């Protein structure tokens, strides 16, 4: 977004405010689709940023829901339908029954217990339910290969489930693409083993590559689509033998976000320059920043010219942990200046410590077709923290 657009939004709506450029977001997703080809489906993990769901519904084939609350979001936006893959641990029988009533297209099974829950719900709903078996990748998610094979071996006991494939996701911000390439080769071998062992050819694979995005000084911003380009040959090879859905969140959305905050107070403690802004760590979060040690990309709109000094940028919370950047060289910083943190489109809007100290939640504005559209006003949190007496 242009400097002028961001400044006008701050002047019109105030700060702190998140702004998400959905025009840029959709252009990026379409570029990824072009890189990988139309034969590969794109899936949006809603947890990355629920405010972007309306925009992402228009450019991805599928939507990953990981909680009852996210299912409610989809219901509110008339998206709780066949596009949804209902994933996540701790899916209760009530959750599953609700998803089936909504018409959710696919559910994942994280354990043999979930397989049983899914079968019971499908039987009661008199529906044939497509299921992706999630394979464990070294964390609490998914099931072991042994449990996965047990589910397949006993599929006659789950006649209302259709095991259509495997769900596999390791983690986020994974920069060494050789690991993703090895995983895809492993999955091909696993699919072949399943076909040989059970006579079952699984038609689908949902894969989350966890592609990395740059955030900080020293990261490579030259071509932020390069991980998608580099992984494209391996993904296309996979799509030649299975219907592939690629699930992502951060890689789609990080670039489209801006966090606008205003300098409220500036002071010097023994040569250490501190600036207090009207936002804070209750709103802003960068994965891997290490307590403000790394410098994110930042725009400073200064009211006056002056020499460059190193500033410690702090939020408004009453804790020494509320440090947004420990050392940022800025020229002429003074109260009233606008600071814009870039690349905040993924997770930050919901991952911050929103309830801490009962500070208000920031506004959220979508930038659509070159126009700002407020979608959440500044929201008090004290009612949530107030005990009922």
C-alpha positions in Angstrom: 0.0 0.0 0.0 1.1 3.5 -0.6 2.3 5.9 2.1 -0.5 8.2 1.3 -3.2 5.5 1.7 -1.8 4.4 5.0 -1.6 8.0 6.3 -5.1 8.8 5.2 -6.5 5.7 7.0 -4.6 6.7 10.2 -6.0 10.3 9.9 -9.5 9.1 9.3 -9.9 6.2 11.6 -7.1 6.7 14.2 -4.8 4.1 15.7 -4.0 1.4 16.6 -5.4 -0.2 13.5 -4.8 -3.3 11.4 -5.1 -2.8 7.7 -5.3 -5.8 5.4 -4.9 -5.2 1.6 -7.2 -7.8 0.1 -6.4 -6.7 -3.4 -2.7 -7.6 -2.9 -3.7 -10.8 -1.1 -5.9 -12.1 -3.9 -3.2 -11.2 -6.5 -0.7 -13.2 -4.5 -2.9 -16.2 -4.2 -3.7 -16.1 -7.9 0.1 -15.9 -8.6 0.7 -19.0 -6.5 -2.1 -20.8 -8.4 -0.5 -19.9 -11.7 2.9 -21.1 -10.4 1.6 -24.5 -9.4 -1.1 -25.0 -12.0 -4.8 -25.4 -11.9 -4.6 -29.1 -11.3 -3.5 -28.4 -7.7 -6.2 -27.1 -5.3 -5.4 -24.4 -2.8 -6.7 -24.5 0.7 -6.8 -21.6 3.2 -6.1 -22.3 6.8 -8.6 -19.8 8.4 -6.5 -19.6 11.7 -3.9 -17.5 9.9 -6.4 -14.6 9.8 -10.2 -15.0 10.0 -10.8 -11.4 8.8 -9.5 -12.5 5.4 -12.0 -15.3 4.9 -14.3 -13.4 2.6 -11.4 -12.5 0.3 -9.9 -16.0 0.4 -13.3 -17.7 -0.3 -13.0 -16.1 -3.8 -9.6 -17.4 -4.7 -9.1 -20.8 -3.0 -10.9 -24.1 -3.6 -11.0 -25.2 0.0 -11.1 -23.8 3.6 -9.5 -25.4 6.6 -11.5 -25.1 9.9 -9.7 -26.1 13.1 -12.2 -25.2 15.8 -16.0 -24.8 16.6 -15.4 -21.1 16.6 -14.0 -21.1 13.1 -16.9 -23.2 12.0 -19.2 -20.5 13.4 -17.2 -17.9 11.3 -17.9 -20.0 8.2 -21.6 -20.3 9.1 -21.8 -16.5 9.5 -20.3 -16.0 6.1 -22.3 -18.8 4.4 -19.2 -20.8 3.8 -19.9 -23.8 6.0 -20.3 -26.1 3.1 -18.5 -28.7 0.9 -15.5 -26.4 0.6 -14.6 -26.9 4.3 -12.1 -29.4 5.6 -12.9 -29.8 9.3 -9.5 -30.4 10.9 -8.0 -30.2 14.4 -7.7 -32.1 17.6 -10.5 -32.5 20.2 -13.3 -32.7 17.7 -16.2 -33.8 20.0 -19.2 -35.8 18.8 -21.2 -32.6 19.1 -18.8 -30.7 17.0 -18.8 -33.4 14.3 -22.6 -33.6 14.2 -22.8 -29.9 13.8 -20.3 -30.0 10.9 -22.2 -32.7 9.2 -25.5 -30.8 9.6 -23.8 -27.8 8.0 -22.8 -29.9 5.0 -19.0 -29.8 5.6 -17.3 -31.6 2.8 -14.5 -33.4 4.5 -13.3 -34.2 8.1 -9.8 -35.2 9.2 -9.3 -38.0 11.8 -6.6 -37.2 14.3 -6.8 -40.5 16.2 -8.6 -43.8 16.2 -11.0 -42.3 18.7 -11.9 -39.6 16.2 -12.5 -42.3 13.6 -15.1 -43.8 15.9 -16.7 -40.4 16.6 -16.8 -39.7 12.8 -18.4 -43.1 12.1 -21.1 -42.6 14.8 -21.9 -39.1 13.5 -22.1 -40.2 9.9 -24.3 -43.1 10.8 -26.7 -40.9 12.8 -26.8 -38.4 10.0 -27.3 -41.1 7.3 -24.4 -39.6 5.4 -21.3 -41.0 3.6 -18.5 -38.9 5.1 -15.2 -38.3 3.3 -12.3 -38.6 5.8 -8.6 -37.7 5.6 -6.5 -39.6 8.0 -3.9 -37.3 9.5 -0.4 -38.8 9.7 1.7 -37.8 12.7 4.7 -35.7 11.9 6.5 -35.6 15.2 4.0 -33.6 17.3 0.7 -34.0 19.2 -1.2 -34.0 15.9 -2.4 -36.9 13.8 -2.0 -40.6 14.3 1.0 -43.0 14.0 1.4 -45.1 10.8 0.4 -48.1 12.8 -2.9 -46.5 13.9 -3.5 -45.2 10.4 -3.1 -48.8 9.1 -5.4 -50.1 11.8 -8.1 -47.7 10.7 -7.7 -48.9 7.1 -7.6 -52.5 8.1 -10.9 -52.2 10.0 -12.7 -50.0 7.5 -15.5 -52.5 7.3 -16.4 -51.4 10.8 -16.7 -47.8 9.6 -19.1 -48.3 6.6 -20.3 -44.7 6.7 -16.8 -43.3 6.3 -14.9 -43.0 3.0 -11.2 -42.8 3.6 -10.1 -40.6 0.7 -6.5 -39.8 1.6 -3.9 -38.5 4.1 -3.5 -35.1 5.7 0.2 -34.2 6.5 1.6 -31.0 8.0 4.8 -30.5 9.9 5.0 -26.9 10.8 5.5 -23.3 9.6 8.4 -21.1 8.4 10.3 -24.1 7.0 13.1 -22.7 4.8 14.9 -25.8 3.7 12.8 -27.1 0.9 14.7 -30.4 0.7 12.7 -31.4 3.7 9.4 -30.9 1.9 10.7 -32.8 -1.1 11.6 -35.7 1.2 8.2 -35.7 2.8 6.5 -35.8 -0.6 8.6 -38.7 -1.6 7.8 -40.5 1.7 4.1 -39.9 1.1 4.3 -41.4 -2.4 5.9 -44.5 -0.9 3.2 -44.6 1.8 0.4 -44.4 -0.7 1.9 -47.2 -2.7 2.3 -49.3 0.4 -1.4 -48.7 1.3 -2.5 -49.8 -2.1 -0.3 -52.9 -2.0 -1.4 -53.8 1.6 -5.1 -53.0 1.4 -5.9 -52.9 -2.3 -7.0 -49.3 -1.7 -6.0 -46.5 -3.9 -6.4 -43.3 -2.0 -7.5 -40.5 -4.4 -6.5 -37.4 -2.4 -3.7 -35.8 -0.4 -3.9 -32.7 1.7 -0.4 -31.3 2.3 0.9 -28.3 4.2 4.4 -27.3 3.1 4.8 -24.6 5.7 6.6 -22.3 3.3 8.5 -19.4 4.9 8.0 -15.7 4.5 10.5 -12.9 5.3 9.8 -10.6 8.2 13.1 -9.0 9.4 16.1 -7.1 8.3 18.5 -9.6 6.8 15.7 -11.8 5.4 15.5 -12.0 1.6 12.6 -9.9 0.3 13.8 -10.1 -3.3 11.1 -12.5 -4.5 8.8 -13.7 -1.7 7.2 -16.2 -4.1 10.5 -18.0 -4.7 9.7 -20.8 -2.2 6.5 -21.6 -4.2 8.5 -21.6 -7.4 11.2 -23.8 -6.0 8.7 -26.4 -4.7 6.6 -26.3 -7.8 8.2 -29.3 -9.6 7.8 -31.6 -6.6 4.2 -30.6 -6.2 3.4 -31.0 -9.8 4.9 -34.5 -9.7 2.7 -35.4 -6.8 -0.4 -34.1 -8.6 0.4 -36.6 -11.4 -0.5 -39.5 -9.1 -3.0 -38.0 -6.6 -5.5 -35.1 -6.4 -3.3 -32.7 -4.4 -4.6 -29.9 -2.1 -2.0 -27.6 -0.7 -3.0 -26.1 2.7 -1.4 -22.8 3.8 -2.1 -19.7 5.8 1.0 -17.6 6.5 2.5 -17.8 3.1 -0.7 -16.4 1.5 -1.4 -13.7 4.0 1.6 -12.3 5.8 2.5 -9.6 3.2 -1.0 -8.1 3.0 -1.0 -6.8 6.6 -0.1 -3.4 8.2 -0.3 -2.4 11.8 -0.7 1.3 12.3 0.3 2.8 15.7 1.1 6.3 16.9 4.0 7.5 19.0 2.5 8.8 22.3 5.6 9.6 24.4 9.3 9.8 23.8 12.0 10.0 26.5 15.7 9.5 27.2 17.0 7.3 30.0 20.7 7.8 30.3 21.2 7.9 26.5 18.7 5.1 25.9 15.8 6.4 23.8 12.4 5.0 24.5 9.2 5.6 22.5 5.8 4.5 23.9 3.2 3.8 21.2 -0.6 3.4 21.5 -0.5 -0.3 20.6 1.7 -3.0 21.9 2.4 -6.7 22.1 -1.2 -7.3 22.9 -1.8 -6.6 19.2 1.4 -7.1 17.4 3.3 -10.4 17.1 6.0 -11.6 14.8 6.9 -15.2 14.9 10.6 -15.5 15.6 11.3 -11.9 16.7 12.8 -13.0 20.0 11.4 -10.3 22.4 11.9 -7.5 19.9 15.5 -8.3 19.0 14.9 -8.6 15.3 13.9 -5.6 13.3 10.7 -5.9 11.2 10.1 -3.7 8.2 8.7 -0.4 9.4 7.6 2.9 7.9 8.0 6.1 10.0 6.1 9.2 9.0 8.0 11.9 10.9 6.6 15.4 11.6 10.0 16.9 11.8 13.5 16.4 10.4 16.3 15.4 12.8 19.3 13.1 13.1 18.9 9.4 13.2 18.9 7.8 16.7 18.4 4.3 17.9 15.0 3.9 19.6 13.4 1.2 21.7 9.8 1.0 20.6 7.5 -0.1 23.5 3.8 -0.7 23.8 1.3 0.6 26.3 1.2 -2.4 28.5 2.4 -2.3 32.1 5.1 -4.9 31.7 8.8 -4.8 30.7 8.0 -7.5 28.1 6.1 -5.0 25.9 9.0 -4.2 23.6 8.1 -4.2 19.9 11.6 -3.4 18.7 14.7 -3.1 20.9 16.8 -1.1 18.6 15.3 0.8 15.6 17.2 3.7 13.9 14.7 6.5 13.2 15.1 10.1 12.4 13.2 12.8 14.3 10.8 10.5 16.1 8.4 12.5 18.3 4.9 12.1 19.8 2.2 12.1 17.2 4.3 10.4 14.5 2.7 7.5 12.7 4.6 4.1 12.7 3.5 1.4 10.3 4.6 -2.2 10.9 4.6 -4.3 7.7 4.0 -7.9 7.0 1.4 -8.4 9.7 -1.3 -10.2 7.7 -0.8 -13.6 9.3 -1.7 -14.5 12.9 -0.8 -11.2 14.6 -4.3 -9.9 14.7 -5.4 -12.9 16.8 -2.2 -14.1 18.4 -1.5 -11.0 20.5 -2.2 -11.0 24.2 -5.5 -9.3 23.5 -7.0 -9.5 27.0 -3.9 -8.6 29.0 -4.4 -5.4 31.1 -7.9 -4.9 29.6 -6.6 -2.7 26.8 -9.0 -2.3 23.8 -8.6 -4.5 20.7 -7.5 -2.5 17.7 -9.7 -1.6 14.7 -9.5 -3.8 11.6 -9.9 -2.3 8.1 -9.9 -4.2 4.8 -8.4 -2.4 1.8 -10.6 -3.5 -1.1 -10.6 -2.0 -4.6 -8.5 0.9 -3.4 -11.0 1.8 -0.6 -11.0 1.2 3.2 -13.7 -0.9 4.6 -13.9 -1.1 8.5 -14.8 -4.6 9.6 -14.2 -4.2 13.4 -14.2 -1.1 15.5 -12.0 -0.6 18.5 -13.4 -3.1 21.0 -13.1 -2.9 24.8 -11.9 -6.1 26.5 -12.7 -5.1 30.1 -16.2 -6.6 29.9 -14.6 -10.0 29.3 -12.3 -9.6 32.2 -15.0 -8.3 34.6 -16.2 -10.9 37.1 -19.9 -11.4 37.4 -20.8 -10.5 41.0 
